[in-house]
Amino acid sequence: MRWLLALFLLAAPACAETLVAAGPIRAMSLIGPSDLVLVEGDTPGALADPVEAVGMEARVNLYPGRPIRAADLQPPAVIERNDIITLRFNHGGLLIVTEGRAMDRAGAGERIRVINLSSRTTVTATVVSSGLAEVGPGS
């Protein structure tokens, strides 16, 4: 009889959990551990591990008790709109460094429009780190 009980417990589905917001989280807010709660139940497309959300930024407003999906989050922005940043062009041994004004808000690895303050032209650059974006050939 014990082996039948053990077999039943092994065959029973594990209790899945879904990550939800503990309270209202405004868009562009950094998410911390206290902002999240795990609840019982499996919601398709929702995150189940708080590690995936902590340190990320809310892309949209998140409401208490609503499941959090990967599409609701983004890497935290390191450049804000209108920030004066360093623009770097490095190609074929040529290095040009100048200042620019960010036209958008972006995180590391994202593409951003920047006005080159020297030439007043708008270029597209990739955010490298806080205050630094790199322009590629043909941008």
N, C-alpha and C positions, 0 to 999 in steps of 0.2 A: 504494500500500500504506500509506503514512503517513496518508493521509486516512481510511482504514479504522480504523487504530489510534486516531486522534484522535476519530473518531465513537464508537468503543467506549468510550473513556474518558469522553466526555461523557454517554453513555447509562448508564454504571455508577452505581449509587446511591452517594451520599456516605456515608462512614462516620459513623454516628450515635454520639453519646456519651450516657451516662447518669450522673447525679450520684449518688454513694453516700457514705455516712459512712466516714471514714478510721478511726475508732475508735468506741467507745461514746459516745453523746451522751445525757445524762440529760434527761428532760422538764423544761421550764422553764429550760434552759440556753441562753445566747446562743451563736449559731453564728458561728464565725470561719473565715477562709480555710483554716487548717490542719486544720479538722475535716472537710474535704470532699476528694473525689477524683473525677476523671472517668474512667470506664471505657468501653471500646468496647462498642457494642450499644445497641439502641433498646428501652427498656422503656416500654410504653404508660402514660401518666399520670405518669411520673417526670419530674423537672426535668432539664434539660440544660445550664443556665447557672448557674454558681456565684453570679452577681450576684443571682439571685432568692432565694438562701438566706442569704448573708452578712448579718449584722445582725438576722436574724429569730431567733425563739425556738422551740425544739423543743416541740411540743404533746404529743408522746409520746416514749418512749424510742426512740432510733434506734440500730441495730446495725451494726457494721462490714460493709461489702460489700453492704448492703441498699439498694435504690433509695430516694431521698427524693422524696416527692410533695408537692405544694402543700398538701394537707390535713394533712400532718405538721407544718406550720410555722404560726406566728402572729406578729403584731407583738409586740415585747417589752413586757412589763408595765411600767407606770409607777406603778401603785398596787398595793400588796400588801394582803392581807387584814389587818384590824385597824389599818391606817394611819389616823392622824388627818388628815383632808383638809379643804380649803375647799369648801363647797357654795355655789353661786351660782345665784340665780333672777333672771332679767332678762326682764321681759315688760311691754310697754305702758308703758314709762317707770318702772316700779317695779323697783328693784334691792335684793335682800336677800342678804346674805352671812353665813354662819354656819359653824360647824365640824360635821363629821360623822365617823363611824367607818366605814371601808370594810368591808363584809361579804364581799366577793369580791376577787379579784385580776384586774386588767384592764389592757389597753393603751389607747392613745389611740383615741378613736372608739367604744369598746365601752361597752355599758350595764352598770351596776353597781348593786347594792343598797347603800344607805348609811343608817345610823342618824343622824338629826339629833340632835345632843347637847343642843340646847336643848329640843326638844319630845319627844324620845324616840320619834319616829315613824320608820318605815322608808320611804324614798323611793327611786325609781329615777332614776338620773342618768346622764348621758353623760360619760365621761372626756374632758377637754379637754387636760390636760397633767399632768406630775408634780405630785401633790398638789392638783389642781383638777378638780372635776366640776360640771357644769351641770344643774340641774333644770329641766325644761320644764313648761309649764302642764298641770295635771291629773295630775302625777306623784304 
